[in-house]
Amino acid sequence: MLKEALLGTHQDFTKGDLNRAILLLAIPMILEMCMESLFGLVDIFFVSRLGADAVATVGLTESLLTLVFGVALGLSMSTTAFVARRVGEHDSEGAVNSAVQAIFLGLVLSAVVGGIGIIYAPKLLHLMGSTPAVEAHSRYTQVILGGSAVIFLLFLINGIFRGAGDAALAMRTLWLANIINIILDPCLINGWGPFPKLGVLGAAVATTTGRGVGVLYQLWQLQSTKNRIVVRPNQVRLNIPVMWHLLKVSFTGILQFLIATASWMALVRIVSVFGSAAVAGYTIAIRLLIFAILPAWGFSNAAATLVGQNLGAKQPQRAEKSVYRTAWLNMIYMSSVALLFMLAPAFLAGFFSNEGAVTGVAAACLRTFGLACISYSWGMVLMQSFNGAGDTVTPTMINFVSFWVVQIPVAYLMAIQWMYGPPGAFWAVPIADLVSTVTALYLFRRGTWKTQKI
């Protein structure tokens, strides 16, 4: 099964054994998520040799990129739902049409973002609180934001592949992009061999080039007759009604991610009241959490694809069953993460810092986050299942309530008003996750998502 998952499969996911279908989709999706996370790790590894200002430039640019990622992820998620539904209906023409319109929409949005990034990069860095020394590296920001088209297309076309059930293609795309990035990063930063020495700018060029090569590979695969989605030249044309419908569905998906991103930024602001050690400890804990839950996102994305395809095939009961089965598998994995966080938080934090104040905060944060893992394992699958059905409104509203009505007010009250300090802010996370999961499960069991039309 592992070999089939890595090489790709043409199995009909609306039939056959559900466990096999989940794993065939989840394995390459897990590896795809791991590859995406490598971009940031590789860049920081090489850029850190250039000094604090270079690292700050990368960090502030990544903060700006979270907004770009929010838009790209929201659009990608809706594209996955559209394509999965058409594939489940055996409407190959409709699936291709949805894919083409998504790509057109991505190009339009990326042109706007790229233009703003190229023209206003120094001002954007200044708004993020940069120093003149950091702003001197603004060409890095110009290249990264100016190359937004490759970010949008990478997310969007991988969303098309996932919706079609070709998860292995999405995985191989990011493998290729990362290999190019890893090779070019040190060469362009340090001027090895025939390459110019570009410093921090080299990291931007390497990353954008890697993503660009990945996009070229995606476009090549889109016209290959070996895959589920085949785009022929005569199908590349604007369809305004379909594009407009996709944009309307995507709007709430984009809002869904931006609500979550903004809330985590607010949580950092609350923690920052208690000094740099608290922020450093929280940052370490978040990095560990994100790395640990990447496989869980693979399961969640698999559930979204199965929901979309089975609803398209008029099999809502199989769609529902696939969600519960995926959630149980995800809970088994996340339980091991919870156990690790609760039993060895100081050991894990010690890999990143030897300062007692920092590791103490990180350990407290990991221990608390461990409590959230069990409910979150169900919550993330349920939320992605709504998205897979094309219902992006429900998870957006759940995100708003759990993050902005529960998490941020509770964090502020416990950390600052009731003077529990950083641990008080951390406790807001499992409380909000529990509210989110219970709400999502209640709404999922009502079953209105089964009648969603897209």
PLY file of the C-alpha trace (Angstrom):
ply
format ascii 1.0
element vertex 454
property float x
property float y
property float z
element edge 453
property int vertex1
property int vertex2
end_header
0.00 0.00 0.00
2.87 2.38 0.82
4.34 1.96 -2.65
0.95 2.59 -4.26
0.41 5.70 -2.12
3.80 7.15 -3.07
3.60 6.31 -6.78
-0.04 7.33 -7.14
-3.23 5.37 -7.62
-6.27 5.49 -9.87
-8.52 3.83 -7.30
-12.11 5.03 -7.20
-12.41 6.45 -3.67
-16.20 6.27 -3.80
-15.95 2.45 -3.67
-14.05 -0.22 -1.80
-12.42 -0.38 1.63
-12.49 2.95 3.48
-9.36 2.33 5.56
-7.40 1.67 2.40
-8.82 4.81 0.75
-7.94 6.97 3.77
-4.35 5.73 3.90
-3.81 5.99 0.14
-4.81 9.66 0.35
-3.33 10.49 3.75
0.20 9.12 3.28
1.18 11.40 0.36
-0.71 14.32 1.94
1.26 13.90 5.17
4.54 13.92 3.23
3.32 16.92 1.19
2.73 18.90 4.41
6.20 17.96 5.66
7.74 19.18 2.41
5.91 22.52 2.66
7.26 23.06 6.19
10.82 22.46 4.95
10.83 25.69 2.91
10.92 27.85 6.03
13.30 25.58 7.95
15.85 25.42 5.13
15.82 29.19 4.59
16.26 29.96 8.29
19.06 27.37 8.59
21.19 29.07 5.92
20.12 32.69 6.53
20.90 32.44 10.25
24.62 32.45 9.30
24.18 36.00 7.94
23.24 37.66 11.22
20.22 38.90 13.14
19.10 41.52 10.60
18.92 38.93 7.82
16.93 36.57 10.04
14.61 39.41 11.05
13.97 40.18 7.37
12.94 36.59 6.73
10.80 36.53 9.87
8.95 39.76 9.11
8.43 38.75 5.48
7.00 35.44 6.62
4.58 37.39 8.84
3.41 39.27 5.75
3.23 35.97 3.86
0.75 34.53 6.36
-1.85 36.80 4.78
-0.88 35.57 1.30
-0.99 31.97 2.52
-4.42 32.62 4.05
-5.81 33.75 0.71
-4.06 30.97 -1.23
-5.16 28.27 1.23
-8.76 29.49 1.25
-8.90 29.46 -2.54
-7.10 26.10 -2.70
-9.50 24.56 -0.22
-12.54 25.63 -2.24
-10.89 24.40 -5.44
-10.36 20.98 -3.84
-14.06 20.86 -2.92
-15.20 21.85 -6.43
-12.91 19.38 -8.20
-13.68 16.53 -5.77
-17.42 17.03 -6.23
-17.14 16.97 -10.05
-14.86 13.90 -9.97
-17.36 12.11 -7.73
-20.10 12.97 -10.25
-17.86 11.58 -13.03
-18.06 15.02 -14.66
-14.51 15.32 -16.00
-15.36 18.41 -18.08
-16.75 20.17 -15.01
-13.68 19.21 -12.95
-11.35 20.65 -15.61
-13.46 23.81 -15.89
-13.29 24.35 -12.13
-9.52 23.80 -12.18
-8.94 26.26 -15.05
-11.07 28.99 -13.48
-9.24 28.55 -10.17
-5.91 29.03 -11.91
-7.15 32.19 -13.68
-8.43 33.55 -10.36
-5.13 32.76 -8.67
-3.18 34.61 -11.36
-5.38 37.72 -10.96
-5.05 37.77 -7.16
-1.30 37.09 -7.27
-0.79 39.98 -9.72
-2.34 42.35 -7.17
-0.33 40.95 -4.25
2.89 40.82 -6.28
2.52 44.41 -7.47
2.00 45.69 -3.92
4.97 43.66 -2.68
7.36 44.92 -5.35
6.40 48.58 -4.96
5.89 48.84 -1.21
8.26 46.23 0.28
10.31 48.70 2.42
7.14 50.37 3.73
5.56 47.03 4.54
8.63 46.02 6.54
8.51 49.38 8.33
4.86 48.79 9.25
5.91 45.46 10.76
8.32 47.31 13.07
11.58 46.78 11.17
14.78 48.73 11.71
16.65 50.56 8.91
19.17 47.70 8.89
16.38 45.22 8.17
14.82 47.46 5.53
18.17 47.42 3.74
17.35 43.78 2.91
13.95 44.68 1.44
14.86 43.15 -1.92
14.30 39.79 -0.23
10.72 40.85 0.51
10.28 42.19 -3.02
11.28 38.87 -4.58
9.19 36.74 -2.20
6.03 38.86 -2.46
6.65 39.72 -6.11
6.75 36.00 -6.83
3.33 35.45 -5.25
2.11 33.85 -8.50
4.19 30.72 -7.87
2.86 30.52 -4.28
-0.75 30.80 -5.44
-0.32 28.32 -8.28
1.58 25.84 -6.11
-1.26 25.80 -3.56
-4.04 25.90 -6.14
-2.83 23.17 -8.48
-1.96 20.92 -5.54
-5.54 21.54 -4.38
-6.71 20.40 -7.83
-4.61 17.24 -7.56
-5.92 16.48 -4.05
-9.53 17.03 -5.13
-9.04 14.60 -8.01
-7.51 12.03 -5.67
-4.00 12.44 -7.14
-2.41 13.22 -3.77
0.90 11.65 -4.81
1.29 14.31 -7.53
0.95 17.10 -4.96
3.55 15.38 -2.79
6.04 14.94 -5.66
5.61 18.60 -6.65
6.78 19.80 -3.25
9.59 17.25 -3.16
10.89 18.67 -6.43
10.46 22.29 -5.29
12.27 21.58 -2.02
15.19 19.78 -3.64
15.75 22.79 -5.93
15.48 25.15 -2.95
17.91 23.13 -0.80
20.50 23.00 -3.61
20.23 26.67 -4.59
20.00 28.18 -1.09
23.66 27.83 -0.03
24.90 28.40 -3.60
23.12 31.75 -4.03
23.55 32.94 -0.44
27.29 32.18 -0.26
28.28 32.48 -3.94
29.48 28.91 -4.32
30.89 27.86 -7.70
29.53 29.86 -10.64
26.69 31.37 -8.61
26.72 35.03 -7.52
26.94 35.82 -3.79
23.54 37.38 -3.07
23.31 37.03 0.71
19.76 36.99 2.09
18.44 37.90 -1.39
19.79 34.52 -2.54
17.40 32.75 -0.20
14.46 34.54 -1.84
15.69 33.70 -5.34
16.26 30.05 -4.38
12.83 29.68 -2.78
10.99 31.39 -5.63
12.94 29.38 -8.21
12.17 26.12 -6.40
8.48 26.95 -6.27
8.57 28.05 -9.91
10.06 24.73 -11.03
7.37 23.00 -8.97
4.66 24.97 -10.80
6.15 24.04 -14.19
6.02 20.39 -13.14
2.38 20.84 -12.10
1.43 22.41 -15.43
3.17 19.58 -17.27
1.22 17.03 -15.21
-2.07 18.82 -15.88
-1.78 18.02 -19.59
-0.64 14.43 -19.04
-3.23 11.83 -20.05
-1.97 9.52 -17.26
-3.73 11.59 -14.56
-7.35 12.03 -13.50
-7.45 15.71 -14.47
-6.32 16.43 -18.04
-6.43 20.04 -19.27
-6.37 20.41 -23.04
-5.55 23.71 -24.83
-9.15 24.20 -26.03
-10.37 24.03 -22.40
-8.22 26.97 -21.28
-10.81 29.73 -21.44
-12.59 32.06 -19.06
-15.92 31.02 -17.60
-17.05 34.01 -15.54
-20.08 32.32 -13.83
-17.96 29.41 -12.60
-15.14 31.75 -11.53
-17.57 34.01 -9.68
-19.16 31.04 -7.90
-15.71 29.75 -6.93
-14.76 33.19 -5.61
-17.93 33.42 -3.51
-17.30 30.02 -1.92
-13.60 30.87 -1.48
-14.31 34.16 0.27
-15.48 32.50 3.46
-12.68 29.94 3.18
-10.13 32.76 2.99
-11.84 34.52 5.90
-11.71 31.24 7.83
-7.91 31.12 7.65
-7.44 34.84 8.26
-9.58 34.66 11.42
-7.36 31.88 12.76
-4.10 33.60 11.76
-5.10 36.91 13.32
-6.15 35.22 16.56
-2.77 33.55 16.99
-1.10 36.90 16.40
-3.31 38.34 19.17
-2.30 35.50 21.49
1.37 36.32 20.87
0.62 39.94 21.76
-0.87 38.86 25.11
2.13 36.63 25.87
4.55 39.45 24.91
3.38 41.42 27.98
5.44 39.01 30.08
8.76 39.63 28.31
11.01 38.12 25.70
11.54 34.82 27.56
7.78 34.18 27.48
7.59 34.96 23.76
10.63 32.77 23.02
9.18 29.87 25.01
5.82 30.22 23.30
7.50 30.38 19.86
9.45 27.17 20.53
6.30 25.39 21.69
4.33 26.52 18.63
7.08 25.33 16.26
7.07 21.92 17.96
3.27 21.77 17.87
3.08 22.63 14.17
5.72 20.04 13.30
3.97 17.36 15.38
0.51 17.90 13.91
1.53 17.90 10.24
0.54 14.23 9.84
-2.83 15.08 11.39
-3.43 17.66 8.66
-2.72 14.91 6.13
-5.58 12.88 7.61
-7.84 15.96 7.63
-7.16 16.72 3.96
-7.85 13.07 3.10
-11.24 13.38 4.81
-12.04 16.52 2.78
-11.32 14.72 -0.51
-13.37 11.67 0.49
-16.33 13.84 1.51
-16.26 15.81 -1.75
-15.98 12.78 -4.01
-18.58 10.69 -2.18
-21.10 13.53 -2.09
-20.56 13.92 -5.83
-21.23 10.19 -6.23
-24.51 10.59 -4.26
-23.16 8.55 -1.35
-23.59 10.83 1.71
-23.54 7.92 4.17
-20.14 6.76 2.90
-18.93 10.36 3.12
-20.07 10.54 6.75
-18.54 7.18 7.59
-15.21 8.22 6.07
-15.10 11.28 8.36
-15.68 9.28 11.54
-13.16 6.63 10.48
-10.54 9.28 9.67
-11.18 11.09 12.96
-10.59 7.90 14.97
-7.33 7.22 13.12
-6.28 10.82 13.65
-7.06 10.58 17.37
-4.78 7.55 17.71
-1.91 9.55 16.23
-2.65 12.74 18.18
-2.88 10.77 21.44
0.78 9.83 21.02
1.63 13.50 20.45
-0.33 14.46 23.58
1.51 11.82 25.62
4.89 13.07 24.41
4.06 16.72 25.15
2.79 15.93 28.62
5.55 13.54 29.69
8.66 15.14 28.16
8.01 18.86 27.50
11.26 20.10 29.09
13.30 17.55 27.14
11.75 18.70 23.85
12.18 22.40 24.65
15.81 21.78 25.60
16.69 21.07 21.97
16.01 24.73 21.15
17.19 26.62 24.24
19.28 26.12 27.36
17.86 29.15 29.16
15.80 28.06 32.14
13.22 30.83 31.83
12.61 30.05 28.16
12.43 26.26 28.51
10.17 26.62 31.54
7.60 28.61 29.57
7.92 26.27 26.55
7.43 23.20 28.75
4.33 24.69 30.39
2.96 25.57 26.98
3.59 22.09 25.52
2.04 20.41 28.54
-1.10 22.49 28.16
-1.23 22.04 24.39
-1.01 18.29 24.96
-4.43 18.46 26.62
-5.84 20.08 23.48
-4.54 17.40 21.11
-7.32 14.86 21.72
-10.23 17.18 20.97
-8.27 18.91 18.20
-7.75 15.56 16.44
-11.50 15.39 15.89
-12.04 19.10 15.40
-9.59 19.48 12.52
-11.07 16.50 10.63
-14.62 17.76 11.11
-13.72 21.31 10.01
-11.97 20.08 6.86
-14.92 17.81 6.13
-17.25 20.83 6.03
-14.78 22.46 3.65
-14.64 19.32 1.51
-18.41 19.45 1.19
-18.16 23.04 -0.03
-19.63 24.43 3.21
-16.99 27.03 4.13
-19.43 29.20 6.10
-19.87 26.76 9.00
-16.16 26.36 9.87
-15.64 30.11 9.42
-18.32 30.86 12.01
-16.95 28.17 14.34
-13.46 29.69 14.00
-14.77 33.15 14.81
-16.57 31.99 17.94
-13.84 29.67 19.24
-10.95 32.05 18.54
-12.39 35.53 19.08
-15.29 34.94 21.46
-13.58 32.27 23.56
-9.80 31.96 23.10
-8.63 35.59 23.07
-10.94 36.89 25.86
-10.13 33.86 28.07
-6.40 34.28 27.42
-6.57 37.96 28.36
-8.61 37.33 31.50
-6.52 34.43 32.79
-3.09 35.79 31.86
-3.49 39.50 32.67
-6.66 40.21 34.65
-6.45 37.15 36.91
-2.62 37.28 36.85
-1.88 33.64 35.97
0.78 34.84 33.54
1.69 32.95 30.33
0.21 29.62 31.55
-3.14 31.38 31.78
-2.90 32.39 28.12
-1.95 28.83 27.17
-5.00 27.36 28.93
-7.24 29.34 26.59
-6.14 27.06 23.73
-7.55 23.70 24.97
-10.69 25.50 26.19
-11.27 27.05 22.75
-10.44 23.78 20.97
-12.98 21.90 23.07
-15.67 24.47 22.25
-14.76 24.27 18.56
-14.82 20.46 18.43
-18.08 20.05 20.33
-19.76 22.68 18.14
-18.38 21.13 14.94
-19.50 17.63 15.98
-23.02 18.88 16.81
-23.36 20.65 13.45
-21.81 17.73 11.57
-24.29 15.28 13.10
-27.16 17.52 11.96
-26.14 16.59 8.43
-26.99 19.77 6.55
-23.54 19.62 4.92
-24.77 16.58 2.94
-27.13 18.81 0.97
-24.55 21.48 0.13
-24.62 22.39 -3.57
-21.48 23.65 -5.33
0 1
1 2
2 3
3 4
4 5
5 6
6 7
7 8
8 9
9 10
10 11
11 12
12 13
13 14
14 15
15 16
16 17
17 18
18 19
19 20
20 21
21 22
22 23
23 24
24 25
25 26
26 27
27 28
28 29
29 30
30 31
31 32
32 33
33 34
34 35
35 36
36 37
37 38
38 39
39 40
40 41
41 42
42 43
43 44
44 45
45 46
46 47
47 48
48 49
49 50
50 51
51 52
52 53
53 54
54 55
55 56
56 57
57 58
58 59
59 60
60 61
61 62
62 63
63 64
64 65
65 66
66 67
67 68
68 69
69 70
70 71
71 72
72 73
73 74
74 75
75 76
76 77
77 78
78 79
79 80
80 81
81 82
82 83
83 84
84 85
85 86
86 87
87 88
88 89
89 90
90 91
91 92
92 93
93 94
94 95
95 96
96 97
97 98
98 99
99 100
100 101
101 102
102 103
103 104
104 105
105 106
106 107
107 108
108 109
109 110
110 111
111 112
112 113
113 114
114 115
115 116
116 117
117 118
118 119
119 120
120 121
121 122
122 123
123 124
124 125
125 126
126 127
127 128
128 129
129 130
130 131
131 132
132 133
133 134
134 135
135 136
136 137
137 138
138 139
139 140
140 141
141 142
142 143
143 144
144 145
145 146
146 147
147 148
148 149
149 150
150 151
151 152
152 153
153 154
154 155
155 156
156 157
157 158
158 159
159 160
160 161
161 162
162 163
163 164
164 165
165 166
166 167
167 168
168 169
169 170
170 171
171 172
172 173
173 174
174 175
175 176
176 177
177 178
178 179
179 180
180 181
181 182
182 183
183 184
184 185
185 186
186 187
187 188
188 189
189 190
190 191
191 192
192 193
193 194
194 195
195 196
196 197
197 198
198 199
199 200
200 201
201 202
202 203
203 204
204 205
205 206
206 207
207 208
208 209
209 210
210 211
211 212
212 213
213 214
214 215
215 216
216 217
217 218
218 219
219 220
220 221
221 222
222 223
223 224
224 225
225 226
226 227
227 228
228 229
229 230
230 231
231 232
232 233
233 234
234 235
235 236
236 237
237 238
238 239
239 240
240 241
241 242
242 243
243 244
244 245
245 246
246 247
247 248
248 249
249 250
250 251
251 252
252 253
253 254
254 255
255 256
256 257
257 258
258 259
259 260
260 261
261 262
262 263
263 264
264 265
265 266
266 267
267 268
268 269
269 270
270 271
271 272
272 273
273 274
274 275
275 276
276 277
277 278
278 279
279 280
280 281
281 282
282 283
283 284
284 285
285 286
286 287
287 288
288 289
289 290
290 291
291 292
292 293
293 294
294 295
295 296
296 297
297 298
298 299
299 300
300 301
301 302
302 303
303 304
304 305
305 306
306 307
307 308
308 309
309 310
310 311
311 312
312 313
313 314
314 315
315 316
316 317
317 318
318 319
319 320
320 321
321 322
322 323
323 324
324 325
325 326
326 327
327 328
328 329
329 330
330 331
331 332
332 333
333 334
334 335
335 336
336 337
337 338
338 339
339 340
340 341
341 342
342 343
343 344
344 345
345 346
346 347
347 348
348 349
349 350
350 351
351 352
352 353
353 354
354 355
355 356
356 357
357 358
358 359
359 360
360 361
361 362
362 363
363 364
364 365
365 366
366 367
367 368
368 369
369 370
370 371
371 372
372 373
373 374
374 375
375 376
376 377
377 378
378 379
379 380
380 381
381 382
382 383
383 384
384 385
385 386
386 387
387 388
388 389
389 390
390 391
391 392
392 393
393 394
394 395
395 396
396 397
397 398
398 399
399 400
400 401
401 402
402 403
403 404
404 405
405 406
406 407
407 408
408 409
409 410
410 411
411 412
412 413
413 414
414 415
415 416
416 417
417 418
418 419
419 420
420 421
421 422
422 423
423 424
424 425
425 426
426 427
427 428
428 429
429 430
430 431
431 432
432 433
433 434
434 435
435 436
436 437
437 438
438 439
439 440
440 441
441 442
442 443
443 444
444 445
445 446
446 447
447 448
448 449
449 450
450 451
451 452
452 453
